[in-house]
Amino acid sequence: MKKIPLFRLAEIMDFWSGANQGDYYPSDIEELLSEVQEYDFTDVKDNLITSLKSFMDYEKKLELQNK
């Protein structure tokens, strides 16, 4: 199994939000289901925390450079 990229997880959640509102086709759901089954979601929390910390560090570096 491969780890799910955070951007893809966000896209899937956006799709699911639309699907709950009736904005979907059954074939889209079937395609998404087969894709989601290929992913390993066990490290999502750790990946998200690492990504957020990296972004905060990047923002701090930019702020220091602009002073």
mmCIF file of the N, C-alpha and C atoms, coordinates in Angstrom:
data_MODEL
# 
_entry.id   MODEL 
# 
loop_
_atom_site.group_PDB 
_atom_site.id 
_atom_site.type_symbol 
_atom_site.label_atom_id 
_atom_site.label_alt_id 
_atom_site.label_comp_id 
_atom_site.label_asym_id 
_atom_site.label_entity_id 
_atom_site.label_seq_id 
_atom_site.pdbx_PDB_ins_code 
_atom_site.Cartn_x 
_atom_site.Cartn_y 
_atom_site.Cartn_z 
_atom_site.occupancy 
_atom_site.B_iso_or_equiv 
_atom_site.pdbx_formal_charge 
_atom_site.auth_seq_id 
_atom_site.auth_comp_id 
_atom_site.auth_asym_id 
_atom_site.auth_atom_id 
_atom_site.pdbx_PDB_model_num 
ATOM 1   N N  . MET A 1 1  ? 0.841   -1.193 0.000   1.00 0.00 ? 1  MET A N  1 
ATOM 2   C CA . MET A 1 1  ? 0.000   0.000  0.000   1.00 0.00 ? 1  MET A CA 1 
ATOM 3   C C  . MET A 1 1  ? 0.875   1.241  0.000   1.00 0.00 ? 1  MET A C  1 
ATOM 4   N N  . LYS A 1 2  ? 0.395   2.255  -0.657  1.00 0.00 ? 2  LYS A N  1 
ATOM 5   C CA . LYS A 1 2  ? 1.134   3.513  -0.704  1.00 0.00 ? 2  LYS A CA 1 
ATOM 6   C C  . LYS A 1 2  ? 0.485   4.534  0.219   1.00 0.00 ? 2  LYS A C  1 
ATOM 7   N N  . LYS A 1 3  ? 1.314   5.439  0.723   1.00 0.00 ? 3  LYS A N  1 
ATOM 8   C CA . LYS A 1 3  ? 0.803   6.503  1.587   1.00 0.00 ? 3  LYS A CA 1 
ATOM 9   C C  . LYS A 1 3  ? 0.024   7.499  0.735   1.00 0.00 ? 3  LYS A C  1 
ATOM 10  N N  . ILE A 1 4  ? -1.035  8.019  1.296   1.00 0.00 ? 4  ILE A N  1 
ATOM 11  C CA . ILE A 1 4  ? -1.847  8.982  0.557   1.00 0.00 ? 4  ILE A CA 1 
ATOM 12  C C  . ILE A 1 4  ? -1.243  10.372 0.707   1.00 0.00 ? 4  ILE A C  1 
ATOM 13  N N  . PRO A 1 5  ? -1.019  11.062 -0.413  1.00 0.00 ? 5  PRO A N  1 
ATOM 14  C CA . PRO A 1 5  ? -0.541  12.445 -0.326  1.00 0.00 ? 5  PRO A CA 1 
ATOM 15  C C  . PRO A 1 5  ? -1.639  13.326 0.284   1.00 0.00 ? 5  PRO A C  1 
ATOM 16  N N  . LEU A 1 6  ? -1.232  14.284 1.082   1.00 0.00 ? 6  LEU A N  1 
ATOM 17  C CA . LEU A 1 6  ? -2.216  15.133 1.767   1.00 0.00 ? 6  LEU A CA 1 
ATOM 18  C C  . LEU A 1 6  ? -3.099  15.897 0.787   1.00 0.00 ? 6  LEU A C  1 
ATOM 19  N N  . PHE A 1 7  ? -2.524  16.336 -0.346  1.00 0.00 ? 7  PHE A N  1 
ATOM 20  C CA . PHE A 1 7  ? -3.350  17.068 -1.313  1.00 0.00 ? 7  PHE A CA 1 
ATOM 21  C C  . PHE A 1 7  ? -4.438  16.161 -1.883  1.00 0.00 ? 7  PHE A C  1 
ATOM 22  N N  . ARG A 1 8  ? -4.124  14.872 -2.057  1.00 0.00 ? 8  ARG A N  1 
ATOM 23  C CA . ARG A 1 8  ? -5.125  13.945 -2.596  1.00 0.00 ? 8  ARG A CA 1 
ATOM 24  C C  . ARG A 1 8  ? -6.195  13.656 -1.555  1.00 0.00 ? 8  ARG A C  1 
ATOM 25  N N  . LEU A 1 9  ? -5.794  13.565 -0.306  1.00 0.00 ? 9  LEU A N  1 
ATOM 26  C CA . LEU A 1 9  ? -6.769  13.375 0.766   1.00 0.00 ? 9  LEU A CA 1 
ATOM 27  C C  . LEU A 1 9  ? -7.747  14.548 0.794   1.00 0.00 ? 9  LEU A C  1 
ATOM 28  N N  . ALA A 1 10 ? -7.236  15.761 0.626   1.00 0.00 ? 10 ALA A N  1 
ATOM 29  C CA . ALA A 1 10 ? -8.102  16.947 0.596   1.00 0.00 ? 10 ALA A CA 1 
ATOM 30  C C  . ALA A 1 10 ? -9.069  16.880 -0.586  1.00 0.00 ? 10 ALA A C  1 
ATOM 31  N N  . GLU A 1 11 ? -8.570  16.451 -1.741  1.00 0.00 ? 11 GLU A N  1 
ATOM 32  C CA . GLU A 1 11 ? -9.437  16.328 -2.918  1.00 0.00 ? 11 GLU A CA 1 
ATOM 33  C C  . GLU A 1 11 ? -10.533 15.287 -2.690  1.00 0.00 ? 11 GLU A C  1 
ATOM 34  N N  . ILE A 1 12 ? -10.159 14.182 -2.075  1.00 0.00 ? 12 ILE A N  1 
ATOM 35  C CA . ILE A 1 12 ? -11.139 13.128 -1.795  1.00 0.00 ? 12 ILE A CA 1 
ATOM 36  C C  . ILE A 1 12 ? -12.199 13.632 -0.822  1.00 0.00 ? 12 ILE A C  1 
ATOM 37  N N  . MET A 1 13 ? -11.782 14.362 0.202   1.00 0.00 ? 13 MET A N  1 
ATOM 38  C CA . MET A 1 13 ? -12.745 14.888 1.170   1.00 0.00 ? 13 MET A CA 1 
ATOM 39  C C  . MET A 1 13 ? -13.669 15.920 0.520   1.00 0.00 ? 13 MET A C  1 
ATOM 40  N N  . ASP A 1 14 ? -13.128 16.750 -0.369  1.00 0.00 ? 14 ASP A N  1 
ATOM 41  C CA . ASP A 1 14 ? -13.968 17.702 -1.105  1.00 0.00 ? 14 ASP A CA 1 
ATOM 42  C C  . ASP A 1 14 ? -14.983 16.964 -1.967  1.00 0.00 ? 14 ASP A C  1 
ATOM 43  N N  . PHE A 1 15 ? -14.516 15.917 -2.640  1.00 0.00 ? 15 PHE A N  1 
ATOM 44  C CA . PHE A 1 15 ? -15.415 15.119 -3.471  1.00 0.00 ? 15 PHE A CA 1 
ATOM 45  C C  . PHE A 1 15 ? -16.515 14.510 -2.615  1.00 0.00 ? 15 PHE A C  1 
ATOM 46  N N  . TRP A 1 16 ? -16.125 13.953 -1.468  1.00 0.00 ? 16 TRP A N  1 
ATOM 47  C CA . TRP A 1 16 ? -17.101 13.306 -0.603  1.00 0.00 ? 16 TRP A CA 1 
ATOM 48  C C  . TRP A 1 16 ? -18.128 14.307 -0.088  1.00 0.00 ? 16 TRP A C  1 
ATOM 49  N N  . SER A 1 17 ? -17.693 15.513 0.198   1.00 0.00 ? 17 SER A N  1 
ATOM 50  C CA . SER A 1 17 ? -18.623 16.554 0.631   1.00 0.00 ? 17 SER A CA 1 
ATOM 51  C C  . SER A 1 17 ? -19.650 16.830 -0.465  1.00 0.00 ? 17 SER A C  1 
ATOM 52  N N  . GLY A 1 18 ? -19.189 16.910 -1.695  1.00 0.00 ? 18 GLY A N  1 
ATOM 53  C CA . GLY A 1 18 ? -20.102 17.106 -2.822  1.00 0.00 ? 18 GLY A CA 1 
ATOM 54  C C  . GLY A 1 18 ? -21.012 15.912 -3.030  1.00 0.00 ? 18 GLY A C  1 
ATOM 55  N N  . ALA A 1 19 ? -20.466 14.712 -2.833  1.00 0.00 ? 19 ALA A N  1 
ATOM 56  C CA . ALA A 1 19 ? -21.258 13.493 -3.005  1.00 0.00 ? 19 ALA A CA 1 
ATOM 57  C C  . ALA A 1 19 ? -22.388 13.442 -1.989  1.00 0.00 ? 19 ALA A C  1 
ATOM 58  N N  . ASN A 1 20 ? -22.126 13.908 -0.780  1.00 0.00 ? 20 ASN A N  1 
ATOM 59  C CA . ASN A 1 20 ? -23.166 13.927 0.250   1.00 0.00 ? 20 ASN A CA 1 
ATOM 60  C C  . ASN A 1 20 ? -24.283 14.896 -0.095  1.00 0.00 ? 20 ASN A C  1 
ATOM 61  N N  . GLN A 1 21 ? -23.991 15.840 -0.978  1.00 0.00 ? 21 GLN A N  1 
ATOM 62  C CA . GLN A 1 21 ? -25.002 16.808 -1.397  1.00 0.00 ? 21 GLN A CA 1 
ATOM 63  C C  . GLN A 1 21 ? -25.671 16.384 -2.702  1.00 0.00 ? 21 GLN A C  1 
ATOM 64  N N  . GLY A 1 22 ? -25.314 15.202 -3.202  1.00 0.00 ? 22 GLY A N  1 
ATOM 65  C CA . GLY A 1 22 ? -25.934 14.690 -4.420  1.00 0.00 ? 22 GLY A CA 1 
ATOM 66  C C  . GLY A 1 22 ? -25.229 15.093 -5.693  1.00 0.00 ? 22 GLY A C  1 
ATOM 67  N N  . ASP A 1 23 ? -24.070 15.735 -5.598  1.00 0.00 ? 23 ASP A N  1 
ATOM 68  C CA . ASP A 1 23 ? -23.325 16.187 -6.774  1.00 0.00 ? 23 ASP A CA 1 
ATOM 69  C C  . ASP A 1 23 ? -22.313 15.131 -7.212  1.00 0.00 ? 23 ASP A C  1 
ATOM 70  N N  . TYR A 1 24 ? -22.775 13.982 -7.656  1.00 0.00 ? 24 TYR A N  1 
ATOM 71  C CA . TYR A 1 24 ? -21.863 12.919 -8.056  1.00 0.00 ? 24 TYR A CA 1 
ATOM 72  C C  . TYR A 1 24 ? -22.568 11.967 -9.014  1.00 0.00 ? 24 TYR A C  1 
ATOM 73  N N  . TYR A 1 25 ? -21.757 11.151 -9.644  1.00 0.00 ? 25 TYR A N  1 
ATOM 74  C CA . TYR A 1 25 ? -22.257 10.064 -10.473 1.00 0.00 ? 25 TYR A CA 1 
ATOM 75  C C  . TYR A 1 25 ? -21.799 8.759  -9.824  1.00 0.00 ? 25 TYR A C  1 
ATOM 76  N N  . PRO A 1 26 ? -22.611 7.714  -9.846  1.00 0.00 ? 26 PRO A N  1 
ATOM 77  C CA . PRO A 1 26 ? -22.202 6.447  -9.240  1.00 0.00 ? 26 PRO A CA 1 
ATOM 78  C C  . PRO A 1 26 ? -20.858 5.933  -9.762  1.00 0.00 ? 26 PRO A C  1 
ATOM 79  N N  . SER A 1 27 ? -20.568 6.166  -11.028 1.00 0.00 ? 27 SER A N  1 
ATOM 80  C CA . SER A 1 27 ? -19.286 5.706  -11.576 1.00 0.00 ? 27 SER A CA 1 
ATOM 81  C C  . SER A 1 27 ? -18.115 6.432  -10.918 1.00 0.00 ? 27 SER A C  1 
ATOM 82  N N  . ASP A 1 28 ? -18.316 7.701  -10.548 1.00 0.00 ? 28 ASP A N  1 
ATOM 83  C CA . ASP A 1 28 ? -17.271 8.453  -9.844  1.00 0.00 ? 28 ASP A CA 1 
ATOM 84  C C  . ASP A 1 28 ? -16.995 7.843  -8.475  1.00 0.00 ? 28 ASP A C  1 
ATOM 85  N N  . ILE A 1 29 ? -18.046 7.446  -7.789  1.00 0.00 ? 29 ILE A N  1 
ATOM 86  C CA . ILE A 1 29 ? -17.902 6.829  -6.467  1.00 0.00 ? 29 ILE A CA 1 
ATOM 87  C C  . ILE A 1 29 ? -17.150 5.506  -6.589  1.00 0.00 ? 29 ILE A C  1 
ATOM 88  N N  . GLU A 1 30 ? -17.496 4.711  -7.592  1.00 0.00 ? 30 GLU A N  1 
ATOM 89  C CA . GLU A 1 30 ? -16.822 3.422  -7.781  1.00 0.00 ? 30 GLU A CA 1 
ATOM 90  C C  . GLU A 1 30 ? -15.342 3.616  -8.075  1.00 0.00 ? 30 GLU A C  1 
ATOM 91  N N  . GLU A 1 31 ? -15.019 4.597  -8.902  1.00 0.00 ? 31 GLU A N  1 
ATOM 92  C CA . GLU A 1 31 ? -13.623 4.885  -9.231  1.00 0.00 ? 31 GLU A CA 1 
ATOM 93  C C  . GLU A 1 31 ? -12.859 5.345  -7.989  1.00 0.00 ? 31 GLU A C  1 
ATOM 94  N N  . LEU A 1 32 ? -13.462 6.218  -7.220  1.00 0.00 ? 32 LEU A N  1 
ATOM 95  C CA . LEU A 1 32 ? -12.828 6.717  -6.001  1.00 0.00 ? 32 LEU A CA 1 
ATOM 96  C C  . LEU A 1 32 ? -12.633 5.591  -4.988  1.00 0.00 ? 32 LEU A C  1 
ATOM 97  N N  . LEU A 1 33 ? -13.606 4.725  -4.863  1.00 0.00 ? 33 LEU A N  1 
ATOM 98  C CA . LEU A 1 33 ? -13.503 3.602  -3.936  1.00 0.00 ? 33 LEU A CA 1 
ATOM 99  C C  . LEU A 1 33 ? -12.310 2.715  -4.274  1.00 0.00 ? 33 LEU A C  1 
ATOM 100 N N  . SER A 1 34 ? -12.131 2.414  -5.546  1.00 0.00 ? 34 SER A N  1 
ATOM 101 C CA . SER A 1 34 ? -11.000 1.560  -5.927  1.00 0.00 ? 34 SER A CA 1 
ATOM 102 C C  . SER A 1 34 ? -9.672  2.263  -5.663  1.00 0.00 ? 34 SER A C  1 
ATOM 103 N N  . GLU A 1 35 ? -9.628  3.592  -5.847  1.00 0.00 ? 35 GLU A N  1 
ATOM 104 C CA . GLU A 1 35 ? -8.399  4.338  -5.568  1.00 0.00 ? 35 GLU A CA 1 
ATOM 105 C C  . GLU A 1 35 ? -8.104  4.371  -4.069  1.00 0.00 ? 35 GLU A C  1 
ATOM 106 N N  . VAL A 1 36 ? -9.107  4.656  -3.267  1.00 0.00 ? 36 VAL A N  1 
ATOM 107 C CA . VAL A 1 36 ? -8.926  4.784  -1.820  1.00 0.00 ? 36 VAL A CA 1 
ATOM 108 C C  . VAL A 1 36 ? -8.446  3.465  -1.211  1.00 0.00 ? 36 VAL A C  1 
ATOM 109 N N  . GLN A 1 37 ? -8.885  2.360  -1.751  1.00 0.00 ? 37 GLN A N  1 
ATOM 110 C CA . GLN A 1 37 ? -8.484  1.059  -1.221  1.00 0.00 ? 37 GLN A CA 1 
ATOM 111 C C  . GLN A 1 37 ? -6.996  0.790  -1.420  1.00 0.00 ? 37 GLN A C  1 
ATOM 112 N N  . GLU A 1 38 ? -6.347  1.530  -2.312  1.00 0.00 ? 38 GLU A N  1 
ATOM 113 C CA . GLU A 1 38 ? -4.918  1.358  -2.565  1.00 0.00 ? 38 GLU A CA 1 
ATOM 114 C C  . GLU A 1 38 ? -4.052  2.106  -1.550  1.00 0.00 ? 38 GLU A C  1 
ATOM 115 N N  . TYR A 1 39 ? -4.643  3.027  -0.803  1.00 0.00 ? 39 TYR A N  1 
ATOM 116 C CA . TYR A 1 39 ? -3.869  3.884  0.087   1.00 0.00 ? 39 TYR A CA 1 
ATOM 117 C C  . TYR A 1 39 ? -3.796  3.344  1.507   1.00 0.00 ? 39 TYR A C  1 
ATOM 118 N N  . ASP A 1 40 ? -2.693  3.688  2.156   1.00 0.00 ? 40 ASP A N  1 
ATOM 119 C CA . ASP A 1 40 ? -2.485  3.409  3.571   1.00 0.00 ? 40 ASP A CA 1 
ATOM 120 C C  . ASP A 1 40 ? -2.701  4.731  4.314   1.00 0.00 ? 40 ASP A C  1 
ATOM 121 N N  . PHE A 1 41 ? -3.671  4.768  5.191   1.00 0.00 ? 41 PHE A N  1 
ATOM 122 C CA . PHE A 1 41 ? -4.024  5.996  5.896   1.00 0.00 ? 41 PHE A CA 1 
ATOM 123 C C  . PHE A 1 41 ? -3.434  6.067  7.302   1.00 0.00 ? 41 PHE A C  1 
ATOM 124 N N  . THR A 1 42 ? -2.605  5.115  7.686   1.00 0.00 ? 42 THR A N  1 
ATOM 125 C CA . THR A 1 42 ? -2.157  5.037  9.076   1.00 0.00 ? 42 THR A CA 1 
ATOM 126 C C  . THR A 1 42 ? -1.307  6.214  9.513   1.00 0.00 ? 42 THR A C  1 
ATOM 127 N N  . ASP A 1 43 ? -0.568  6.831  8.613   1.00 0.00 ? 43 ASP A N  1 
ATOM 128 C CA . ASP A 1 43 ? 0.335   7.920  8.988   1.00 0.00 ? 43 ASP A CA 1 
ATOM 129 C C  . ASP A 1 43 ? -0.192  9.309  8.622   1.00 0.00 ? 43 ASP A C  1 
ATOM 130 N N  . VAL A 1 44 ? -1.473  9.418  8.337   1.00 0.00 ? 44 VAL A N  1 
ATOM 131 C CA . VAL A 1 44 ? -2.026  10.702 7.897   1.00 0.00 ? 44 VAL A CA 1 
ATOM 132 C C  . VAL A 1 44 ? -1.811  11.783 8.949   1.00 0.00 ? 44 VAL A C  1 
ATOM 133 N N  . LYS A 1 45 ? -2.068  11.474 10.198  1.00 0.00 ? 45 LYS A N  1 
ATOM 134 C CA . LYS A 1 45 ? -1.916  12.469 11.268  1.00 0.00 ? 45 LYS A CA 1 
ATOM 135 C C  . LYS A 1 45 ? -0.472  12.949 11.344  1.00 0.00 ? 45 LYS A C  1 
ATOM 136 N N  . ASP A 1 46 ? 0.473   12.018 11.356  1.00 0.00 ? 46 ASP A N  1 
ATOM 137 C CA . ASP A 1 46 ? 1.886   12.392 11.432  1.00 0.00 ? 46 ASP A CA 1 
ATOM 138 C C  . ASP A 1 46 ? 2.313   13.208 10.216  1.00 0.00 ? 46 ASP A C  1 
ATOM 139 N N  . ASN A 1 47 ? 1.847   12.807 9.037   1.00 0.00 ? 47 ASN A N  1 
ATOM 140 C CA . ASN A 1 47 ? 2.188   13.547 7.820   1.00 0.00 ? 47 ASN A CA 1 
ATOM 141 C C  . ASN A 1 47 ? 1.620   14.963 7.852   1.00 0.00 ? 47 ASN A C  1 
ATOM 142 N N  . LEU A 1 48 ? 0.409   15.102 8.352   1.00 0.00 ? 48 LEU A N  1 
ATOM 143 C CA . LEU A 1 48 ? -0.213  16.418 8.441   1.00 0.00 ? 48 LEU A CA 1 
ATOM 144 C C  . LEU A 1 48 ? 0.529   17.308 9.433   1.00 0.00 ? 48 LEU A C  1 
ATOM 145 N N  . ILE A 1 49 ? 0.878   16.772 10.578  1.00 0.00 ? 49 ILE A N  1 
ATOM 146 C CA . ILE A 1 49 ? 1.618   17.546 11.583  1.00 0.00 ? 49 ILE A CA 1 
ATOM 147 C C  . ILE A 1 49 ? 2.964   17.988 11.026  1.00 0.00 ? 49 ILE A C  1 
ATOM 148 N N  . THR A 1 50 ? 3.681   17.079 10.379  1.00 0.00 ? 50 THR A N  1 
ATOM 149 C CA . THR A 1 50 ? 4.979   17.406 9.784   1.00 0.00 ? 50 THR A CA 1 
ATOM 150 C C  . THR A 1 50 ? 4.836   18.486 8.722   1.00 0.00 ? 50 THR A C  1 
ATOM 151 N N  . SER A 1 51 ? 3.826   18.361 7.891   1.00 0.00 ? 51 SER A N  1 
ATOM 152 C CA . SER A 1 51 ? 3.598   19.340 6.833   1.00 0.00 ? 51 SER A CA 1 
ATOM 153 C C  . SER A 1 51 ? 3.278   20.718 7.410   1.00 0.00 ? 51 SER A C  1 
ATOM 154 N N  . LEU A 1 52 ? 2.435   20.760 8.425   1.00 0.00 ? 52 LEU A N  1 
ATOM 155 C CA . LEU A 1 52 ? 2.079   22.039 9.045   1.00 0.00 ? 52 LEU A CA 1 
ATOM 156 C C  . LEU A 1 52 ? 3.284   22.692 9.716   1.00 0.00 ? 52 LEU A C  1 
ATOM 157 N N  . LYS A 1 53 ? 4.094   21.892 10.395  1.00 0.00 ? 53 LYS A N  1 
ATOM 158 C CA . LYS A 1 53 ? 5.295   22.433 11.036  1.00 0.00 ? 53 LYS A CA 1 
ATOM 159 C C  . LYS A 1 53 ? 6.273   22.960 9.994   1.00 0.00 ? 53 LYS A C  1 
ATOM 160 N N  . SER A 1 54 ? 6.436   22.244 8.897   1.00 0.00 ? 54 SER A N  1 
ATOM 161 C CA . SER A 1 54 ? 7.323   22.692 7.820   1.00 0.00 ? 54 SER A CA 1 
ATOM 162 C C  . SER A 1 54 ? 6.831   24.010 7.232   1.00 0.00 ? 54 SER A C  1 
ATOM 163 N N  . PHE A 1 55 ? 5.530   24.123 7.060   1.00 0.00 ? 55 PHE A N  1 
ATOM 164 C CA . PHE A 1 55 ? 4.964   25.359 6.522   1.00 0.00 ? 55 PHE A CA 1 
ATOM 165 C C  . PHE A 1 55 ? 5.200   26.522 7.482   1.00 0.00 ? 55 PHE A C  1 
ATOM 166 N N  . MET A 1 56 ? 5.024   26.278 8.780   1.00 0.00 ? 56 MET A N  1 
ATOM 167 C CA . MET A 1 56 ? 5.253   27.333 9.771   1.00 0.00 ? 56 MET A CA 1 
ATOM 168 C C  . MET A 1 56 ? 6.715   27.767 9.763   1.00 0.00 ? 56 MET A C  1 
ATOM 169 N N  . ASP A 1 57 ? 7.640   26.808 9.671   1.00 0.00 ? 57 ASP A N  1 
ATOM 170 C CA . ASP A 1 57 ? 9.068   27.135 9.598   1.00 0.00 ? 57 ASP A CA 1 
ATOM 171 C C  . ASP A 1 57 ? 9.372   27.957 8.353   1.00 0.00 ? 57 ASP A C  1 
ATOM 172 N N  . TYR A 1 58 ? 8.782   27.576 7.245   1.00 0.00 ? 58 TYR A N  1 
ATOM 173 C CA . TYR A 1 58 ? 8.974   28.298 5.985   1.00 0.00 ? 58 TYR A CA 1 
ATOM 174 C C  . TYR A 1 58 ? 8.475   29.739 6.109   1.00 0.00 ? 58 TYR A C  1 
ATOM 175 N N  . GLU A 1 59 ? 7.313   29.908 6.695   1.00 0.00 ? 59 GLU A N  1 
ATOM 176 C CA . GLU A 1 59 ? 6.749   31.247 6.880   1.00 0.00 ? 59 GLU A CA 1 
ATOM 177 C C  . GLU A 1 59 ? 7.647   32.102 7.774   1.00 0.00 ? 59 GLU A C  1 
ATOM 178 N N  . LYS A 1 60 ? 8.186   31.514 8.829   1.00 0.00 ? 60 LYS A N  1 
ATOM 179 C CA . LYS A 1 60 ? 9.083   32.252 9.726   1.00 0.00 ? 60 LYS A CA 1 
ATOM 180 C C  . LYS A 1 60 ? 10.343  32.687 8.986   1.00 0.00 ? 60 LYS A C  1 
ATOM 181 N N  . LYS A 1 61 ? 10.900  31.806 8.161   1.00 0.00 ? 61 LYS A N  1 
ATOM 182 C CA . LYS A 1 61 ? 12.098  32.139 7.390   1.00 0.00 ? 61 LYS A CA 1 
ATOM 183 C C  . LYS A 1 61 ? 11.816  33.273 6.412   1.00 0.00 ? 61 LYS A C  1 
ATOM 184 N N  . LEU A 1 62 ? 10.668  33.231 5.763   1.00 0.00 ? 62 LEU A N  1 
ATOM 185 C CA . LEU A 1 62 ? 10.298  34.313 4.846   1.00 0.00 ? 62 LEU A CA 1 
ATOM 186 C C  . LEU A 1 62 ? 10.156  35.632 5.584   1.00 0.00 ? 62 LEU A C  1 
ATOM 187 N N  . GLU A 1 63 ? 9.543   35.574 6.752   1.00 0.00 ? 63 GLU A N  1 
ATOM 188 C CA . GLU A 1 63 ? 9.352   36.781 7.553   1.00 0.00 ? 63 GLU A CA 1 
ATOM 189 C C  . GLU A 1 63 ? 10.695  37.382 7.951   1.00 0.00 ? 63 GLU A C  1 
ATOM 190 N N  . LEU A 1 64 ? 11.633  36.542 8.352   1.00 0.00 ? 64 LEU A N  1 
ATOM 191 C CA . LEU A 1 64 ? 12.966  37.021 8.731   1.00 0.00 ? 64 LEU A CA 1 
ATOM 192 C C  . LEU A 1 64 ? 13.714  37.604 7.532   1.00 0.00 ? 64 LEU A C  1 
ATOM 193 N N  . GLN A 1 65 ? 13.547  37.016 6.376   1.00 0.00 ? 65 GLN A N  1 
ATOM 194 C CA . GLN A 1 65 ? 14.208  37.514 5.172   1.00 0.00 ? 65 GLN A CA 1 
ATOM 195 C C  . GLN A 1 65 ? 13.662  38.871 4.750   1.00 0.00 ? 65 GLN A C  1 
ATOM 196 N N  . ASN A 1 66 ? 12.395  39.105 5.015   1.00 0.00 ? 66 ASN A N  1 
ATOM 197 C CA . ASN A 1 66 ? 11.753  40.351 4.597   1.00 0.00 ? 66 ASN A CA 1 
ATOM 198 C C  . ASN A 1 66 ? 11.990  41.501 5.571   1.00 0.00 ? 66 ASN A C  1 
ATOM 199 N N  . LYS A 1 67 ? 12.664  41.243 6.674   1.00 0.00 ? 67 LYS A N  1 
ATOM 200 C CA . LYS A 1 67 ? 12.929  42.310 7.654   1.00 0.00 ? 67 LYS A CA 1 
ATOM 201 C C  . LYS A 1 67 ? 14.170  43.065 7.284   1.00 0.00 ? 67 LYS A C  1 
# 
